[in-house]
Amino acid sequence: MNARSFVLTVAALASLAWAAERPVPPPGIAVPAADRQELETGLAQLHQRVEDLRANPLAADVEIYEKAVRWALQYNEFFKPQEIARAKDMLNEGLARAESLARGEAPWNTATGLVVRAYVSKIDRSVQPYGLVVPPSYSPNSPHRWRLDTWFHGRGETLSELNFLYDREHNPGEFTPPDTIVLHLYGRYCNANKFAGEVDLFEALADVKKHYAIDDNRIVVRGFSMGGASTWQFATHYAGLWAAASPGAGFAETPDFLNVFRSEKVPPTWWEQKLWHLYNSTEYAANLYDLPVVAYSGEIDRQKQAADIMAVAMEREHLRLIHIIGPNTGHKYEPHAKLTVARLVDALAARGRDAYPSKLRFTTWTLRYNRMKWLTVDGLEHHWQRARADADITSDHSVDVRTVNVTALTLHMGAGHCPFDPASEVSVTLNGETLSAPSPTSDRSWTAHFANQDGRWRAVGQVDTSTLAKRHGLQGPIDDAFMDSFIMVRPTGAPLDPGSAGWVKSEMSRAIVQWRSQFRGDALVRDDTAITDADIQSSNLILWGDPGSNRVLARIASRLPIHWTADAVIVGGEKFAASSHSPILIFPNPLNPKRYVVLNSGFTFREYDALNNARQVPKLPDWAVVDLTVPPDGRYPGKIAAAGFFDEQWRLSSNSLNANVAPTTAVAQTDPGIRAR
């Protein structure tokens, strides 16, 4: 087979493989010609108004209506006939808002009731919606700071922006506590608030705080079904931020849920099992020591499994879960149980969060999640192994800290919150070793940094950011690059070997399409010749192609731990033929080590995984080598010939190589470094 025919075969088979999976979202219905013409005319008018208002800080609140209708029309996402009429109403609402802004008015900015808002995301510059329920008691001029409840929605494969906006203008939701603003997250569609869906909470919350006075100590996270899964995730991974959490149904981890709910039979690879530690809430149950939780399930709901397994995980940490169960109830709230849940959560919200408790209990598996209130973990001995950091204030001048698998940490208390004697140094005992830390400053704040150097803890002046090491926001795996600003960099040159060009083009096209489908944004795409110094400073660069075809990749190829020549892909002592293999990896950008580069990959879960939210977790580690002789499918970008994680200094570790591939499977199933455990 010549190179050209191979390229065409790979591309054709890839297309067939994608089509074999049930598409998410599903295809829509036909739009009658007259309706389409009317919608296109209205869209053109609204688009021009949006462009005229581009500099207005509230322009996103108008643009979201234009996006909702445009995407439904452009991407065949009208799913029911009545949605066409809704789209016409959305255009009218957008035009009305545009006219108000042009007059210098924004009545929705102070309105009560159901209010649609939007923000522009740092990740891909897309406009993203959210909904609010603003209580009748709200006044923009009141000195009062408002309780805020976040609500995460359930799975809805037809929950386009159009349908989300309609629901947010007509449905107040499950809970509307008095004197409380309720924030309904879109979460970038239907991903259980993972990855960009996770970032959506914090971007939407930041936007809400621009317009409303929110009490940071009275924020509650809650949701049901897929939203219950999101609640478990935010409760365990960000336990220090909330006053309370109230998950309903959902799932809390991947392996047991898929076995119970889906009878999942697909065996995971060793690296997928490690990567389950990213989102498995059961692995972070210890963090609920510092967060009150009220769980709910219907008695005969299969998704009761989530609270049951979390109760077991919490019990291992000597914590008891309050689990309200609706008798003889399936996948919904039972009315009396719902009242009980509301009463308990309202009481916890009224009490509020203790931002500076005297005792902290914290666990993590990755520096992506590294903070519990006044304690921050800055370094790990080994990613994807459990790390613990417990801290107790023992007197007015001393703290006791115990750690496992931690190499650096920071203790920080904000202005006015430090309980220590301002005239004395603070004594910090770290794993039995007593160290002196600076005294509090005059504003009664306090910060102290510590690092384990040569096996001994020492107080240090600052967190080390000068060396190449895994740190918060720069720790991998590949999917982490898509939780911040990124640019897909398209190759324009001649590849080292033309045999991979078709695969590169196909995978890049797939990544762009899937980003729009699953995370509801248009990926920023630029030619390699157009990347500027400002892009390198501001964004993670997703480099497609090889050192011959991609000019940016050519600049940094010699500084990457995996080397790529015209003949071979070289990983440590292993060589793979460049004519039939391509590397995938994430690494700090040598041109700006505060940002990532990624080679030849979008987010790593694929079409098959979109069919169940518990599968929407990382599928590849820090690096992989793809055998292109096996075409991509709905699970993998080809046959994974080798894969592994970089160590804490972003180096290839001796036990990270794995090229054992069973001939009948698409991936390697064994890991020499794991097998003996």
N, C-alpha and C positions, 0 to 999 in steps of 0.2 A: 504493500500500500504506500503510495507516495504521500509527501507531506500535505499537499492540498486536499487529497481525498480524505486523509485522516482528520484534518481540521473540520471538514464538512460533516464527516460522520459523527465526531464528538458533538458538534453543535446541534445536529439533527437529533441524536439520541438524547441530549440534554433537554431539548424542547419536549420530546415525548415523555421523559421522566417527570418534568414539571407538570405536564398535563395529566399524568396518572393520579396525582393527588387531588382530592376535592379542593377547589380553590377557596381561599379565605381572603377577602370577602367573596361571597358567591356572585355570579353574574346577575345583572339586573334585568329589568323588563324593557321592552321597546318603548320609546317616547314618540308619540304621534308627531308628525311633521309640523303641524301648526303650533303645538305646544313647544316643540324644540325651537322654532323660530322666535316665539314670544320670549322664551327664556334667554336665548342668545342676544336678543335686542336689549332686554333688561340688564343682562350681564355686562354688555358693552357700556351702558350708561353708568352702572355702579362701578365698574372698573375705572372709568375716567374720574369719577368722584374720589375714589380711593387714592388714585395717583395725585390728585390735586391736594389731598389732605396728608400726604405721606409724612410731612414733618410734624404733624400734630401728635402729641404723646398718646392720645386716645384713638388714633387711627385704626389700631388693631380691633377695637370694638365695632368698627364698621367693616373692615376687611374680612372678618370671619364669616359674614353673611355672603360675601362674594365668593370666598373659597368654598363654602358649603355647597352652593349651587353649581359652581364651576366644576368641582370634582365629581359631583353626582352626574352631571351631564357628560363630562369628558371621559370618565372612567366607567360608565355604564353602572352606576350605583343608585338608580331608582329601583327599589325592590317591590313597591306596591303602587297602584295607580294614584292613590291619594297623596303620595309624596310629591307628585308633580304640582298639585295645587299648593302644597306646603312650600315648595321652592319659589313659587310666584309670591307668596306672602313674605318669604325671607328676603327676596329682592326689594320688596316695598319697605320692609323694616330697615334694610341696609340703606336705602335711599333716604328714608326719613332721618336716620341717624346722621348721615352725611350732611343733610341740609342743616341739622341742628349744629353740628360742629362748625360748618361754614359760617354760622351766625355767632359762633363763640359760646354755644350752649351745649350741655351734655346732661340732659335730665336723668338718664339712667345712672349717672354717677352718684346721685343722691336718692334714688328711688328705693322704696321698700317692696317686698314681695319677691317674685321670681325675676331674676336679672341675669342676662347673658353677658359675659365679658370675655376678653381674650388677651393674650400676650404674644410677643415675638420671641421664639426660643433661641437661645444661644447655640444650640446644637446644629441647626440647619437653616436658621433664619425664617423658619416657617411660622405662620400664625396658628396658635393653638387655642381652642375654646375652653372655657369652664363656665359653670353655672353657679349662681348664688341664690340662697333664700335669705333675704334680709328681713329681720323681724319688724313688725309695725312700730316697735318702740325705738327703732334706730333714728338717730339724729346726727347729721355730720358735724354739727356744732357742739355736741355734747362732749364733756371731758371724759366720759366713761370709756373704758377699754372693754372690747366685746369678747365674750367667749366665742370660739370658732370650732365647729365640728367639720371634719372632712368626711366625705362619703365616697367610697369606691364602688363603682357599679359592677353588676354581674356580667357574665359573658353574653355578648350579642354580636354575632357575625355580620349583622346588617346595621350595626350602629355606626353609620356614616356620620360625618359632621352635620349633615342636614337633619338626620333623625335625632342626634344628640341635642341640637339646638331646639328642635321642636319639643322634645321631652322636657328640656330645662325651662321652656316658656309655659309649660302646661302642667307639670307634675312636681309637687313640693317634695316628694320622696318619703321614705319610711319614717324618719324622725325629724321633727321641727321643734326643738326645745325652745321655751320662751327666752327672749332676750339673747338669742344666739344666732350668729351668722353661720349658715351651713354652706360649705364649699363642695360642690359636686365636680369631681375630676373627670375629664375625658380620658386621661391616662394614655393618650395617643392610641386609642381604639381598644384593642382586645388582646392585651398581652399580660394581664394580671399585674400591671404597673411594674414591669421589669425593664431594666436598661433605660431607654429614653422614657418609657412610661413611669419609671421611678423618678427620674429627674423632673417629670411633669409636675409632681406634687410640689417640689420645692420652688420651681419657677412660678407656678400658679399662686402658691402661698406668698411668695415675694411680691407678686403683682397685687394681690389682695391687700397686702400691708401698705402699698403705696396709696391706696384709696380709702382704707378703713382702719380705724384704731383697734388693733387686735391685741388682746392680752396673751403674751407669749406663754404664760403659765396656765392658761386654760384652753389649750388646743387638744381636741380629742380626735383619734383616728377610729373610723368604724366603716363597715361595709358588709355585704352579704354575697354568698356564692363566690364567684370569682373575686368579688370585692372583699369577701371574708379572707380569702387567700392573701390579697394585698394588705389587709389589716394585720394579719399575722406577720407578714414580712416587715412592715414598717414598725410594728410593735417591738419585734425582737432585734432588728438591725439598727434602729434609731430610738431605743427605749428612753434615752435621756431627754427627748424633746417634748414628750406629750404628758398631759394630765391623766389620761386614761386611754385604753384601747378596748374596743368591743367588736371582735370578729364574729360573724355569723356564717356557719357552714364553710364552704370553700375547701382548700387544701393547705397544708402547712409544710409539705416536703414533697419530693418527687417519687422515690422508689416505692414506698409502701402505698401511697395513693394510687399510682398507676396499676399496681397489683390488685388493689381492692376495687377501684372504680372502673378500670379499663381492662383488667386481666392482661396487662402488658407483658408480652413475651420477648420483646426485642432486648438482647443482652447488651448492657452498656460496656464501653471500653473502660480500661483502668483510669484514663484521664477524665472521662465523663464522671466516673464515681467520685474522683477527687473534686471535680468542679461542682458537684452537688452541694459541697460545703458553702458555695457562694450564697445560695438562696434557701437552703433547707432551714426553716425556722426552728425545727427541733434541735439543731446544732447550736442555736443561740439562746436556748431557753433560760440560761442563767441570768440573762440581762433583764428578765422580767422581775427580778428582785427589786429593781428600781422603777417599776411601772405597774400600776394597778390594771388588771384585765378582767373583763366580764365577757365570757364567751356564751354564744347561743347556738343551739342545734335543734332541729326537729327530731323527735324520737325515732322516726322511721326513715330518716333521710340518710342516704349512703354517705353524704358529705359530713355527717357527724364524726366520721373518721378523723377529721382534722383536729377537732378539739380533744378527742379521745387520745390521739397520739401525742398532742401537746401536753395533756395532763400527765402522761407517763414521763415525758421528757422533763417537765417541771418537777415531778416527784423525785427524779434523780438529783435535782438541785435543792431538795427539801422545801419545795414550794407547792402549794395546793391551789389548783385552779377552780375558780367559781365558774360552773358550767350550767347555765339555765337551759333546761330541756323542755320543749313544747310537747306535751303528751299526745301520742298518736298523731303526730304531725309530720308531714313530708318536708319538701324543700320550700319552706316559707316560715314566716313568723306566726306563731300561735298567739292570739290576742292577749291572753292573760300573761303569758311569758314575756311578751313584748313590753307590757307595762312594767314588769319587774326589771327587765333590762334597762328601760328608760329611767326608772327611779334610781337604780344603782349608779348608772353612768352620770346622771345629773348631780348626785351627791358627790361623786369623785371630782367632777368638773368644778363644782362650787368650792371644794377644798383647794383645788389647784395643784400644780406641779411644784415639788420642792427642787429647785434648781441646784441647791448646794447641800445635799444631805451629808451627814457625818460618815455614812458607810456606802461604799460603792462595790458592786460585783459586776465584772465585765468579762465577756468572752468573745473571741472572734477567730476567724480562720484566714483573714485577709485584711490588708491595710485599707481596702476600699471602705470597710466599716471599722473605724478605729477610735471612736470617741464615746465616752459615757460621762456626761455632765462635766465635772471638773478634771477628768482624767483623759488623756489622749495617748494612744500607743503610736509611737513614731517609727518603730522598727521591729521586725520579727526575725527569729532565727531561721524559721522555715515556714513559707506559705503553705496553706492547705493542711497544716497540722494545727490542732487546737492551741490557742493562746489564751492565757488568763491574766487578769490584772485586777486584784482586789485592793481597796484602799480604805483605811479607817482613820478618822481624826481622833486621836487618843487624848489630847489635852490642848491647852491654848497655845502650845508651841511645838506640837509634834504630830506626825502622820506615820502610820505604818502601812507599807505597801508590800504585797506578795505577788510575784509574777511567775509565769511559766511560758517559755517560748517567746519572750519579749527581750529586745536588745536596746530599746530606747523609749522613753516616755516623757510626757510633760504634764505637770500639775498646774492648773490655772484657775483662779477665782477672780471674777470681775470686780469692778469698782464697787466698794461698799459691802462686799460679800465675804471678805476674808475674816475668819474668826480668830486669827492668831494675834498675839501680842505685837503691836507695831514697833516696839522698841527692841525686839529680840530676833535673832536668827531662828529659823524654823528647823527643827530636827526631823529628818526624814529617814526612817528605817526601811531599807529595801532588801528584802529577802534575808533579814537578820543583820544586815550591815548598816550602821548608823552613819548618816552623812549630814553635813551642814548645808542648808539652803539659804538664799537671801531672805531678809526680813520683808514683810509687806511694805508697799509704798504708801505714801501719805494719803492717797485716795482709797486706801484699804483694799487694794487689789494685790494679787500675789501670783507670780509665775516662777516656776522652777523646772529646769530641764535636766534629765539624767540619761546617761548612756552606759551600757555595759561594754567596757574596753578590756580586752585580754582576760575575760572571765571575772572582772570586778566592776561593780557599779561605781560611777563617779558623777558628781554634779558638774554640769557643763554650762557654758554661757548661752548656747543656742542650739537649735536643731541643725544637724549637719545636712546641708543641701548641696555641698560642693562636690561630693563623690558620686559616682554612678552606682545607685542602689535602688532597690524597690522601696517606694514610699507612697503615702496616700495619694491616690489619683495618678500614680505612675507605677502600678504593680501588676498590670495584666489582669486577666487573659485578653485575648484578641477583642472580645466584645466590649471591653472597657473603653476602647477608643471611641465608641459610638455613644458615650454618655457625656460628651463635651463637643465643642465645635470641631467639625471635621470637613475635609475637602477630598473628594475623589479625584485623583490625578490621572488623567487619561494619557497613554503613551502615544507619541507621534513619530517615533523613529523606527528603524528596522530592528526586529528582534534578533537575539543571538542565534536562535533556531526557530524557523517559521512554524515548526510543528506545534508550538504552544500558543501561537497567536489566536487561533480560533477559540481555544479554551479560555484565554484571557478575556477576549471580547465577549464571549458568552457569559462568563461568570460576572464580569463587570455589569453587563446589561441586567442580569438576574439580580445583582445586589441593588441596583438603582430601583428596579421594579418592586422588589420586596421591601425596600425601605419605605417606599410610598405606601404599599399595601398594608404593612404591619405596623409602621410607626408614623404614617400620615404626614410625611414631609417630602419635599423635593430635595434630594441630595444635591449639594453643591458639587458641580463637575467642572474641572478646568483642564486644559491641555498642560502637559508638563512644561511647555515653553512659556506658559503664562503665570506660573507660580512665582510670587514675589516674596521679598524678605518679610513683608507684613504678614503674608499667609503663613510663612514658616513660624513666625512668632505667635500667631493667634490661634492656630488650628492644628489638630492631628491630621497628618497627610496619609491618605490611603493610596498607595502607589501600585498601579497596575502595570503589568508587563515585566520586563527584565532589564538588566543594566545596558542592553543594547537599544531597547525601544523607549525606555523612560529616562529622560534626562536627569530628573531629580534623583532617581534610584542610582544612576551612574555616579553621581557626586558622592554618595554615601556608601556604596557597595563594599568598599574595602574596609569600612569601619563597622560592619555588621558581623555578628558571631557566626552566621551561616554565609558561606561564600558561593558565588555563582559565576561560573565561567561558560564559555561557549561549549565546553565538553561535559561539565559536571556541576551538580549541586553538591557541595561539600559540607557535611555536618559532623564536626569533630573528625573522627577517623573514618567515617562512612562517606562513600561517594555514590551518587545516583546520576544516571545518564541525563544530561540536560535536554536531550531530544525528546524525552518522554516523562520528565518530572519537573515539578515547579514547587518552590518553597512558599509557605505561608508563615508569617510571623508577625509579632508585635514587639517593638523595641523603642527605647527612648531615641528620639530623632537626633542623630549626631550633629545636625545643624542648629538644634535647639533642644537640649536634653530635658526641658520642662514640658515637652510635648511628645506624642508618639509618632512613629511611622508604623504603618501596617502594609504588608506585602500581599496583594492578590486575594483579599478577602473582605466581604461585608460582614455583618453580624453572622454568627456561625450556626444558629438553629435555622432549619430549612422548612420547606413546604409541609413535610410530614409532621413536623413538630408543632406547626400552627394549628393542627387539628385538636390539640389538647394543651391547655395552658401550663400544666405541670411539666410538659416537655420543653417549654420555651426557656431553656437554660443553656449555658455554653456547651457547645459540642466539640470544640477544639481548644487545646491549652495555649501556651505561649508561642509554640511553633509546630509546624507539621511539614512533611514532604508529601506531595500528592503525585501518585502514579497516574498519568494522564491516559494510559492505555485503557483504563476502566472509566467509562463516561460518568459524569455527574448524575445524581438522582435527587430525590426529595429528602435524602438524609445526609449525603456527603458530596463534596465537590469532586469526587473521584475516589480511587483507592488510597487510603492513608498508609503510605509505606513506612513512615516513621513520625513520631510526635513526642513532645515532652514540654517540660517547664524549664525556664532559665532559673538559676539560683538567685539568692538575694542581692547579688552584685550584677545581675543580668548576664551571667556567664553560662555556657553549656556545662551542665554537671555530668560527672562520669556515669551516673546511672540513669540519665534522662533519655538515652537513645533506646529506641525500640523499633526494630525492623522486622519483627516476627509477625508475618501476616498469613493467616490461614488461607489457603487457595480458594475457598468457597465463600469467603466473607469480604466485605469492602474495607474492613478496618482490622488493625491489630488488636488482640484481645488480652495480651499478657504484658506485664511490666516487671522486669527483673528486680527493680528496686522495691516493688510492692509485694511481690509474691511471697516473700518470707515472713511477712507480718501476720 
